[in-house]
């Protein structure tokens, strides 16, 4: 079991993708704390916000697959397609879901609806990303991937 864990730690592609996610999440928590004057542990693990950890993770994965296997490899092709789907989802569907949650949460606070929804939890509003958050996350992921393969692997 220990040997399998050690093999995972030496998997450059996996470790680079996880590094991209980690850097983005830590930066997200720091930016949130600076802008809101409070630290929330949830921002270390939660989705949505600046920068996009979705984009950072998949772009780090793309760079790692390129570095490890080359641009003509199956692994690189799959990572590019996976990145496109994840980024589209984070920017499109998840952003719209967050906007809808914001509207529904506001509606739940008024008049007869307030009484109707008194036992309901509010919906999570911060689930998607703006285009700028995606670009920053993607840039951060690409830089993380380049650094990992330049200095670690």
C-alpha positions, 0 to 999 in steps of 0.5 A: 500500500505504501509503495502505491502511494509513493508511486502516486507521489511520483506521478508528475501529471497528477501532482502537477494538476493537484498543484494547480488546484492547490495554488488556485485555492490558496490564492482564492482564500487569500483574495477573499480574506483581503477583500472581505476582511475575514478568513473563511476555510470554505474558500480553501475547498469551495468552488466559484470565485477568483481565480477559477481552480477548475481552469487552473487544475485542467490547464496544469494537467494539459501542460503536464500531459504535453511535457510528459507525453508530447503534443501528439499523444493520446494523453495530451489530446484527452487532457485538452478535450477534458479541459475544454469541457470543464472550462465551458461548464465552469464558465457557462452552466455553473455561472448561470446556476449561481445567478439563478440561486441568487435570484431564488434566494432573494425571492425566498426572503419576501412576503408569502414566499418567506413563510413558504420557504422558512424551513429551506436552506438557501442555495449556494450562489458561488459555484461558477466563474466569470470569463476573467476568473477563468482566464486568471485560473487558466494562466495560473494553471499554465504557469504552475504546470511550467514551473512543476515540469521545469523545477520538480519533474 
